[in-house]
């Protein structure tokens, strides 16, 4: 199936990893990590821009840690922690609502266009997000929002006193001995070259705004304007590293992590529980499978959690069955697709994996 997706042009290449019972049972690469200006193969340890997986495996996990330590309350108002978050109705928006995409904030704004003229683009983006008016009453419905996670990243930096890339290294990548999980700090002109020099890295778009192939730097333009370090996007990782994060979170959920836990059992269970917002599949920082038509497929437990990334990456975890599936691809290379073949491929892959593992129904 994976080889066929490469052959028919659904994706240039991909890396898939499957684990069950805490053990990796499949980890293979297919196709190319780059097609232009020359074709280079995808490898099992190829580093991908995981895009919005950043929201789940970094921003949400860091929030779990702060909640578990008693330094952050889910029902604290955002304005009490970020006074810059001001405007009609915003005094009622909570951290919980940012995490489950019910804050009232819009899905997206191209802040990078306005921030490009600012002397400190990173802070210009966060200020613009903080000033953006709400589009609906908080808590009434779910609208997936990059803006909410831009603000969550800023909130975590404000409350901890450390930048997101440092927090990620100190609290996630370091404790789990992750080999390649990192942000690429674009304030350091040598950072992309260092990543490319050390690792096999997948290319993303031939970007019309940047007038070049995006390779070794974040694809998302708002995250790029923030210097590559943001709460909504910017993380680079491998399938093996994401599998280790999934394994650590699953062990915590099952109460089996012991002294190696990066989060507490009760906290991860709170974050992975449905938000309860009518019509929403969102938990706190993580999504759940929809009843029908889910990108998780139809065979994983409806209690599974996961997240997708625009570049073509995803992670789904079924903690009760102790299964996780990592799919890393650069479906946007050299340009985002105009058909829905990838949206058909991903759930079919998840269904095939679940069937191979003997799980025929949710």
C-alpha positions as CSV (number, residue, x, y, z in Angstrom):
1,X,0.0,0.0,0.0
2,X,2.8,2.5,0.9
3,X,4.8,1.6,-2.2
4,X,1.7,2.0,-4.3
5,X,1.1,5.5,-2.9
6,X,4.5,6.5,-4.0
7,X,4.2,4.8,-7.4
8,X,0.9,6.6,-8.2
9,X,2.2,10.0,-7.1
10,X,0.0,10.3,-3.9
11,X,3.2,11.2,-2.1
12,X,6.8,11.6,-3.1
13,X,7.8,9.4,-0.1
14,X,6.9,8.4,3.4
15,X,8.0,6.7,6.5
16,X,5.6,4.5,8.5
17,X,6.1,3.1,12.0
18,X,3.7,0.8,13.8
19,X,4.1,-0.3,17.5
20,X,2.0,-2.6,19.5
21,X,2.5,-3.8,23.1
22,X,5.2,-1.2,23.4
23,X,7.3,-2.8,20.7
24,X,7.9,-1.4,17.2
25,X,6.7,-4.1,14.7
26,X,7.0,-2.1,11.5
27,X,9.3,0.8,10.5
28,X,10.1,1.4,6.8
29,X,10.7,4.1,4.4
30,X,9.3,4.4,0.8
31,X,10.0,6.6,-2.1
32,X,11.8,10.0,-2.1
33,X,12.4,12.7,0.5
34,X,13.1,15.1,-2.3
35,X,12.3,15.3,-6.0
36,X,13.8,18.6,-7.0
37,X,16.4,19.7,-7.9
38,X,17.5,16.1,-7.6
39,X,15.8,12.9,-6.3
40,X,16.9,11.7,-2.9
41,X,15.6,8.6,-1.2
42,X,13.5,8.6,2.0
43,X,15.2,6.7,4.8
44,X,13.8,5.3,8.0
45,X,15.5,8.1,10.0
46,X,14.6,10.9,7.6
47,X,13.6,14.1,9.5
48,X,10.3,15.6,8.5
49,X,8.6,19.0,9.2
50,X,5.7,17.6,11.3
51,X,3.7,20.8,11.1
52,X,0.7,20.8,13.4
53,X,1.8,17.7,15.2
54,X,3.8,20.4,17.1
55,X,0.5,21.2,18.8
56,X,0.0,17.7,20.2
57,X,3.5,16.4,20.9
58,X,5.1,19.7,22.1
59,X,2.6,22.4,23.2
60,X,0.0,20.0,24.7
61,X,2.7,17.8,26.4
62,X,4.4,20.9,27.9
63,X,1.0,22.1,29.1
64,X,0.4,18.6,30.7
65,X,3.6,19.1,32.6
66,X,2.7,22.5,33.9
67,X,-0.8,21.3,34.9
68,X,0.7,18.3,36.6
69,X,3.1,20.4,38.6
70,X,0.3,22.7,39.7
71,X,1.8,25.7,37.9
72,X,-1.0,26.0,35.3
73,X,-4.8,25.6,35.8
74,X,-6.9,24.5,32.8
75,X,-9.7,26.8,33.9
76,X,-7.5,29.8,34.4
77,X,-8.4,32.7,32.0
78,X,-5.9,33.4,29.3
79,X,-6.1,37.1,30.0
80,X,-4.9,36.5,33.6
81,X,-1.7,35.0,32.2
82,X,-1.4,37.1,29.0
83,X,-2.8,40.5,29.7
84,X,-2.2,41.3,26.0
85,X,-5.1,39.0,25.2
86,X,-7.8,41.7,25.5
87,X,-11.0,42.5,23.7
88,X,-14.7,41.9,23.9
89,X,-15.5,38.5,25.4
90,X,-11.8,37.5,25.9
91,X,-11.9,37.8,29.6
92,X,-13.9,34.5,29.7
93,X,-11.6,32.5,27.5
94,X,-9.7,29.7,29.4
95,X,-6.6,27.7,28.8
96,X,-8.8,24.6,28.4
97,X,-10.7,26.4,25.6
98,X,-7.5,27.2,23.8
99,X,-6.5,23.5,24.0
100,X,-9.7,22.1,22.7
101,X,-10.2,24.8,20.0
102,X,-13.3,26.4,21.5
103,X,-11.9,29.8,22.4
104,X,-13.8,31.7,19.8
105,X,-10.6,32.5,17.8
106,X,-10.6,32.1,14.0
107,X,-8.8,29.2,12.4
108,X,-6.0,31.1,10.7
109,X,-4.8,34.5,9.8
110,X,-1.8,35.3,7.5
111,X,0.0,37.3,10.1
112,X,3.3,36.8,8.4
113,X,2.3,39.4,5.8
114,X,1.8,42.1,8.4
115,X,4.7,41.0,10.7
116,X,7.3,41.1,7.9
117,X,7.7,44.9,8.4
118,X,8.1,44.6,12.1
119,X,11.5,44.8,13.8
120,X,10.8,41.7,16.0
121,X,8.6,39.4,13.9
122,X,8.2,36.7,16.5
123,X,6.6,39.0,19.0
124,X,4.7,40.8,16.3
125,X,2.9,37.5,15.4
126,X,2.0,36.8,19.0
127,X,0.7,40.4,19.5
128,X,-1.4,40.1,16.4
129,X,-2.9,36.8,17.6
130,X,-3.6,38.3,21.0
131,X,-5.5,41.2,19.5
132,X,-7.5,39.2,17.0
133,X,-11.3,39.5,17.7
134,X,-13.3,36.5,18.7
135,X,-15.6,35.0,16.0
136,X,-18.1,33.2,18.2
137,X,-18.9,32.9,21.9
138,X,-16.2,30.8,23.8
139,X,-17.2,27.3,24.6
140,X,-20.1,27.1,22.2
141,X,-18.4,25.2,19.3
142,X,-15.1,24.0,18.1
143,X,-13.1,25.7,15.3
144,X,-9.6,24.3,14.8
145,X,-7.3,27.3,15.4
146,X,-3.7,27.9,14.8
147,X,-4.1,31.2,16.7
148,X,-5.0,29.4,19.9
149,X,-1.8,27.4,19.8
150,X,0.3,30.4,18.9
151,X,-1.0,31.9,22.1
152,X,-0.6,28.7,24.1
153,X,3.1,28.6,23.1
154,X,3.5,32.2,24.2
155,X,1.7,31.5,27.4
156,X,4.0,28.6,28.2
157,X,7.0,30.8,27.5
158,X,5.7,33.6,29.7
159,X,4.8,31.3,32.6
160,X,8.0,29.2,32.5
161,X,10.5,31.9,31.5
162,X,12.0,29.7,28.8
163,X,11.6,29.5,25.0
164,X,9.6,26.6,23.5
165,X,12.7,25.0,21.9
166,X,14.5,25.0,25.2
167,X,11.4,23.6,27.0
168,X,11.1,20.9,24.4
169,X,14.7,19.9,24.8
170,X,14.7,20.0,28.5
171,X,11.3,18.3,29.2
172,X,10.7,16.0,26.2
173,X,13.6,15.4,23.9
174,X,16.2,15.2,26.6
175,X,14.4,12.9,29.0
176,X,13.3,10.6,26.2
177,X,16.7,10.6,24.5
178,X,15.2,11.6,21.2
179,X,17.8,11.6,18.5
180,X,16.5,14.2,16.1
181,X,13.5,16.1,17.5
182,X,14.1,19.8,17.3
183,X,13.0,23.2,16.3
184,X,15.1,25.0,13.7
185,X,15.9,28.5,15.0
186,X,15.8,30.7,11.9
187,X,17.3,33.6,13.9
188,X,20.5,31.5,13.6
189,X,21.4,31.6,9.8
190,X,23.4,28.4,10.2
191,X,20.6,26.4,11.9
192,X,19.1,24.9,8.7
193,X,22.5,24.0,7.3
194,X,23.3,22.2,10.6
195,X,20.1,20.2,10.4
196,X,20.9,19.3,6.7
197,X,24.5,18.4,7.5
198,X,23.6,16.1,10.3
199,X,20.5,14.3,8.9
200,X,18.5,13.1,6.0
201,X,15.7,15.8,5.8
202,X,12.5,15.8,3.7
203,X,11.8,18.8,1.5
204,X,8.4,20.6,1.5
205,X,7.1,23.2,-0.9
206,X,8.7,25.1,-3.7
207,X,7.4,28.2,-1.9
208,X,6.2,31.1,-4.1
209,X,6.5,33.6,-1.2
210,X,10.0,32.6,-0.3
211,X,11.0,32.0,-4.0
212,X,12.9,28.8,-3.1
213,X,12.5,25.2,-2.1
214,X,11.8,24.9,1.6
215,X,14.3,22.5,3.1
216,X,15.6,22.5,6.6
217,X,13.3,25.3,7.7
218,X,9.7,25.3,8.7
219,X,7.1,25.2,5.9
220,X,4.4,27.2,7.8
221,X,4.7,30.9,7.0
222,X,3.5,32.2,10.4
223,X,5.9,29.9,12.2
224,X,8.7,31.0,9.8
225,X,7.9,34.6,10.7
226,X,8.2,33.6,14.3
227,X,11.8,32.4,13.7
228,X,10.7,28.7,13.4
229,X,9.8,28.3,17.0
230,X,6.0,28.4,17.7
231,X,3.3,26.6,19.5
232,X,1.3,25.7,16.4
233,X,4.1,24.4,14.1
234,X,7.8,24.3,13.7
235,X,8.9,20.9,15.1
236,X,11.1,18.5,13.1
237,X,11.2,14.9,14.0
238,X,11.5,11.3,12.9
239,X,9.1,8.4,13.0
240,X,11.2,6.7,15.7
241,X,11.3,9.8,17.9
242,X,7.5,10.3,17.6
243,X,7.1,6.7,18.4
244,X,9.1,7.2,21.6
245,X,6.9,10.1,22.6
246,X,3.8,8.1,21.9
247,X,5.2,5.2,24.0
248,X,5.9,7.5,26.9
249,X,2.5,9.1,26.8
250,X,0.8,5.7,26.5
251,X,2.8,4.3,29.4
252,X,1.8,7.3,31.5
253,X,-1.9,6.8,30.5
254,X,-1.7,3.2,31.6
255,X,0.1,4.0,34.8
256,X,3.2,2.1,33.7
257,X,5.7,4.9,33.2
258,X,7.2,4.9,36.7
259,X,10.0,7.3,37.4
260,X,10.6,7.8,33.7
261,X,7.2,9.6,33.3
262,X,7.2,12.9,31.4
263,X,3.6,13.5,32.4
264,X,1.3,12.2,35.2
265,X,-1.3,9.5,34.6
266,X,-4.3,11.6,35.7
267,X,-3.2,14.6,33.7
268,X,-2.7,12.7,30.4
269,X,-6.1,11.0,31.0
270,X,-7.7,14.4,31.4
271,X,-6.0,15.8,28.3
272,X,-7.1,12.7,26.3
273,X,-10.7,12.7,27.4
274,X,-13.3,14.2,25.0
275,X,-13.9,17.9,25.6
276,X,-17.6,17.5,25.7
277,X,-18.3,20.3,23.3
278,X,-21.3,19.3,21.2
279,X,-20.3,18.1,17.7
280,X,-16.6,18.2,18.5
281,X,-14.1,15.3,18.4
282,X,-11.4,17.4,20.2
283,X,-9.8,16.5,23.5
284,X,-7.2,18.9,25.0
285,X,-4.5,19.4,22.3
286,X,-5.4,16.1,20.6
287,X,-8.2,15.0,18.3
288,X,-10.3,11.9,18.5
289,X,-11.7,9.8,15.6
290,X,-14.9,11.1,14.1
291,X,-17.8,8.5,14.0
292,X,-17.5,8.4,10.3
293,X,-15.0,9.6,7.7
294,X,-12.1,9.9,10.2
295,X,-8.5,10.2,9.0
296,X,-7.8,7.7,11.7
297,X,-9.8,5.1,9.7
298,X,-12.7,3.1,11.0
299,X,-10.9,0.3,13.0
300,X,-9.0,2.2,15.7
301,X,-10.9,2.5,19.0
302,X,-13.1,5.6,19.2
303,X,-11.1,6.4,22.4
304,X,-7.9,6.7,20.3
305,X,-6.2,10.1,20.1
306,X,-4.1,11.7,17.4
307,X,-3.3,14.7,15.3
308,X,-2.6,15.6,11.7
309,X,0.0,17.9,10.1
310,X,-0.5,19.9,6.9
311,X,2.8,18.6,5.4
312,X,1.4,15.0,5.4
313,X,2.3,13.8,8.9
314,X,0.1,12.1,11.5
315,X,0.2,10.3,14.7
316,X,-2.6,8.1,16.2
317,X,-2.5,6.4,19.5
318,X,-4.8,3.8,20.9
319,X,-3.7,3.7,24.5
320,X,-6.0,0.9,25.8
321,X,-4.7,-1.4,23.0
322,X,-1.2,0.0,23.3
323,X,-0.9,0.7,19.6
324,X,0.5,3.8,17.9
325,X,0.9,4.5,14.2
326,X,3.2,7.2,12.8
327,X,3.0,8.4,9.2
328,X,5.5,10.9,8.0
329,X,5.3,12.2,4.5
330,X,6.0,15.4,2.5
331,X,2.8,15.3,0.4
332,X,3.2,19.1,-0.2
333,X,6.5,18.5,-2.1
334,X,7.0,20.2,-4.5
335,X,3.5,21.7,-4.3
336,X,0.4,20.9,-2.3
337,X,-1.8,18.4,-4.0
338,X,-5.1,19.5,-5.7
339,X,-6.8,16.1,-5.3
340,X,-7.9,14.0,-2.3
341,X,-5.9,10.9,-2.9
342,X,-3.8,11.4,0.3
343,X,-7.0,11.9,2.3
344,X,-8.1,8.5,1.0
345,X,-4.7,6.9,1.5
346,X,-4.2,7.8,5.2
347,X,-7.3,6.2,6.7
348,X,-6.9,3.2,4.5
349,X,-3.4,2.7,5.8
350,X,-4.7,3.0,9.4
351,X,-7.4,0.4,8.7
352,X,-4.9,-2.0,7.1
353,X,-2.6,-1.7,10.1
354,X,-5.4,-2.3,12.6
355,X,-6.6,-5.3,10.5
356,X,-3.1,-6.7,10.4
357,X,-2.9,-6.5,14.2
358,X,-6.2,-8.3,14.5
359,X,-8.5,-5.3,15.4
360,X,-11.6,-5.6,13.2
361,X,-13.8,-3.0,14.9
362,X,-13.6,0.0,17.3
